[in-house]
């Protein structure tokens, strides 16, 4: 990185169910970033996928209702122009690096990364393909199986095969009385249900199919402890200390409300005490998964540890939360990297990956005039 002050652009919001969480993450990053190192521009993506200007995004940051700002600004836009939804990016000149903190759809599925690649700008986090694979729990599990990273068994349900499955069939297939229903491409525990009979299964499946056309039905792990690890790096990633989450006994799992609405009854243990070798195994599994998916920059990886202390990789979050109760920055804080230092390191990694990608050759082999005419004539 250069010694000059950098122009950093924060992208946040989006059209996913995690829209408000993303806004909270962006606000925390904005407050923590070293203003002596960075000039910061803000770009809020509305629930309809339209990027607001820095000025209008700041209005929302400063407390104006987002709906009121959107209703004032968007009708003035010429949406017949196909580039209008992203046109506000052109209002801020000389952006050096982007920090997308869009949780879920548009952010973690590879969409925004594709746009930033077209803009030929460095950005924090993984590329389009890696983001898309990690966002899809079904694809992630298939890759984990190939490289030998332990994860839970599951059945994939879609609208096309939904009629072939019910609670009894899947329970028998997975040898598990308790099942977890999860949309394949969602985050923050949206659409997840713990079910133990056909009535609960039918209701949970109806809800999960609202959020995705692919739904995983997973086996339950006996007596699980939920633990998490943060990964930081590109080609040589490192893991943080391992932390644990204990949710209230009245909650079936770590819910959206636990994560973002009221964490007062959730117990965080950082680092968590595990038998000898278990934390090392979790770190090795996490880094192996990070490399197999070709992730970059960061990821928070969630595990379930059974009562006999066998770890199972649960989910991979490529743009984890940065709220004041989010575990990704907390785990690094406990590992010796402050919130502000973490932002600096992620931006450094963005520049490193951009430089690495810029060295890849893309040779253009032109057709000679005769060959071009043959192609033209053949297509007449």
N, C-alpha and C positions, 0 to 999 in steps of 0.2 A: 504493500500500500504506500501511497505518497504521503508526504508531510503536510500537503495543503489540506485545507478544510474541504471535506467531501460533501456532496449533495446527495442525501439519502432520501429515498421515497418509500413511504410506508403504504402498502396496499392492504385493505382490510374490509370486512363486511361480507358481501357475497349473497348468493341466493339460497344458501343452505339453512337448515334448522339451527346451525351454530352461528348465525349472523351476529347476534348480540354478544356472544362469547368472544368472537373475533374483535369486535369493537373494544371490548374490555382489555383484551390482550394488547391491541395497538396502543391504547391509552397508556398502559403500563410501560410499554417500550418507549413511547414518546417521552414520558416523564423521566425514564432512567437513562436514556441515551446521552452521551457526553456532548453537550451543545458547543463545547470548544473544539470538537473534532468534526461535527456534522451540522450542516444546515438541513432541516427536515421538512419535506413536503408531505402532505397527507392526501390520500386518494381513497375515499369511501366508495365501495361498490354497493349500490342499492340492492334491495331484495329482488329487483327486476333485472339486475346485471348491468346497470348503467354506472359508469365511473363519474363521480362528482369532482368538481375542481377542488384545488387546495383550499381556496377561500370558503367554499360551501362545506367542505369536510371539516374545516376548523370550526364553523358555526355549530356543527353537531358535537364536536369535541367540547365546545364551550358551553354546552347544555341545551341548545335549541332542540326541539323535537325533530327527529329525523323525518318523520312523515310530513311535517309542515315544510321543511326545507325541500324535500323531494317534490311535493305538490306545487311549490313555487317555481322550482328550477326546471324540472323535466318538461313541462308543457312548452317551454320556450325553445326546446331543442328540436332540430330537424331530423327526426328519426327515420325519414325516408333515405337519408344518407347512411349507408351500411357501416361507416366508420364512426358515426355519431356517438354510439355508446362508449367509445374509448377516446373520443376527440380531446377530452380534457387533459389527457396525458401530454398533449402538445403545448399546453399553456405554461408548463414549467420546463425551462430550458436547462441543458447541461446537467442532467441527472447522472450521477456516477454509478449508483448501485441501488437496486430495489430490494426491499425486505417485504415479501408477501407473508402476511399472517392471517390468511383466509382459511379458516377451518372448514373441512368438509368440501362440498361441491364447489367447483371453480378453482379452489386453492390447492387441495390435496389430490385432486384427480388428474393433474397435469395440464389443465386448461391454461391457467395464468402463466405457467412456465413456458408453454408454447408461444404465447404472445411475447414474453420477454426475450425469448430466443430470436424471434423475428425482429425485435427491436435491437438485437445485438448488444444487450446490456447485461452486466453481471447481476446476479440475484442470489439471495440467500436460499439454501435448501437444495433439494434434489431436482433432477431434470424431469422432463415430461413423462418419459416412459417409466422411469423408476417410481415417480409419484403415482402414476396411474396403477401400476402393479401393486404397490404397497397399500393403496386406498381400497383395493378390491380384496376382501378377506379370502374369497375363494381362490383367486390367483395366487395370493400370498401363500396360502396353505399348500398349494400344488408345488410351488418353488421350494418351500421349506421341506416338503417330503423328498424332493429330489436331492437336496444337499444334506439331508439327515438331521434336521432340527426338529426335535420333538414338539408336537402340538396336538390339540384335541381332535378326536375323530368327529366326523360330521356327515350330514346328508344335505345335498343342495336341492332346494325347492324353488321352482319357478312357476309362473302362471300356466305354463304349458304342461308341467307334470304334477301340479298341485293335487289333482284328483287321484293320483297314484299313491299318495302318502297320507297317513294320519298318525295320531299319537302312538297307537299300539305298534304299528309297523316300524316306526323309527325307533321307539323305545327298545323293541326286540333287536333291531339291526345293530344299535349302538350298545346294547346291554346296559341301559341306563334308565332308571325310573324318572329321574329329573332331567329335563332337557332345557337348553337355552336357545331361543329363537333370536336371530340377529340379521338385520339387513346387511347384505354383503358390502355395500358402499354407503356407509353412514358412520358418524362418529359421535362422541360424547354420550354414548349409551342410548341414543335415539332409536326407538323402535325395538328395543331389546325386551324380551319377556322370559321369565322362568316359569316353566309349565310342568304339571305333574298329572294331567289327565286330558281327555279329548276335548272337553269344553274349553279349558284354558288354552290348549293347543290351537283350536279353531279361532278363538278370539285373538290370540297373539299373532297367528299367521296372517289374519286379515289386516291387522295393524301394520305388521312388518312389510307386507306387500304394497302398502301405501308409499313406503319410502324407497323401495327398490324392486326391480324385477328378478333379483337373485337374493334368496334368503338362505342363510345357513341355520341348520338345526344341529346343535352340538351336544355331545355327551357332557355330563357333569363330572367334575373331579371331586373325589371324596375328601371332605374336610379341607377345602382349599384355603390358602392364604394368598391374598393378592399383593404382589410385589412389582416394583417398577424400576427400570434403569434408564438413565439418559445416556445417549451416545452423541459424541462430538467428533467431527473429523471428515476427511474425504477418503483418500486411499488407505490411510493408516488411522482408523477411528479408535477412540478410547472410550471406556465406560466410566460412569460415575459410580459412587457408592450405591448400593441397592437399598431402596426404601420400601416400606410396607404400608398398606392401607387397611384399616379396620373400620367397617361401616357399622351403623347401629344394627342390633340384632333384629329389629323390626323390618329392615330393608333386605330384599332378596339379593341385591348386588350393588355395586358402586354406580349409583344412578346419576342422571343429569343434575338433579337437585343437589345431591351430595357434592358434585364436582363444582357447580357454579352458582347455586342459589344460596344454600346454607350448609357450610362445611363444619359448623360448630360441633356437631356430634360425630364427625369423622376423626379417627385417630391416625395421625401420620407418625411413623417411626423411621427416622433417618439418622444413621443407618439401622437396618433391621438385623437382629441377631439370628443367624442361621447356622446350622451344623457345619463343621469343617468341610470345605470344598463346594458347598452348594452355591454360595455367592460367586465363586470362581466359575462354576458351571453355567450359571445364568449369564455372566459376563461373556463367556466364550460363545454361548448360543446366540446372544444378542448381536455380537460383532460378526459372527458367521452369517446371520440373517441379513444384517446391514450390508455386508459385502455381496451376498448372493443377489440381492435386489438392486445392487449398484446405487445405493443411496448416497447422498452427499450432504454435508453440513451438519444436520442434526436429525435425531429421532428419539422419541420416548417409546420404549418397548415394554409392554405389559406382560406379566407372567402369572400363572397360577402354580402354586406349590402345594402338592398333595400332602396328606397327613404323614406319609412316609418320606417326605422331603424330596419328591421327584418334581422337577420344574417342567412346565409346559408353556411354550410361547403362546400367548393369547393374541395380541394385536400389536401393530406397528403404526405409530403416529408420526408422520413426516413433518407436519407443522403443528407441534404440540402447543397447548395453551401457555400463555405468558401472563396470566392473571396473578393477583397477589396470593392465590391459593393453589396455583398450578405446580405440579410436581417437577416438570422439566427444569425450571430454574432453581427450585428448592434443592433438588438433588445435586446440582452443580455447586450451589452455595455451600452445601455440606461437604463437598469434595474440594473446596478451596478456590472456586471461581465465582466472583460476585456477579450480580445481575448485569451491571454495566460492562464488566470485563467480558461476560458471555456474549453480549451484543457485539463488542469489538471483534471477538474471535470468529463469530459467525460471518461477519462482514469480510474479514480477512480470508476465510475459507471460500466465500463467494468469488472474490477476485482471483484466488488460486485456481479454482475450477474453471473460471472464464478464460484464464490464460492457458490452461491445459487444453481446453476445447479449441481455442484459437489456433493451436499448432497442428490440428488434424487437417490433412490435405483433402480438398474437394476439387479434383482435377476436372476441367471442362474440356471435352474432346469435340471440337467442331466438325461438322460435316463439310466436305468441300462442296463447291457450287453444283457440281454434277450430281452428287449424292442427294443434295437438298432438293434438286429438281425431281429426281426419281421418287423421293418420298412424297413430294407435293402431288406429282402425277398419279401416284398409286392411291392417294386419298381422295381423288376427284370423284 
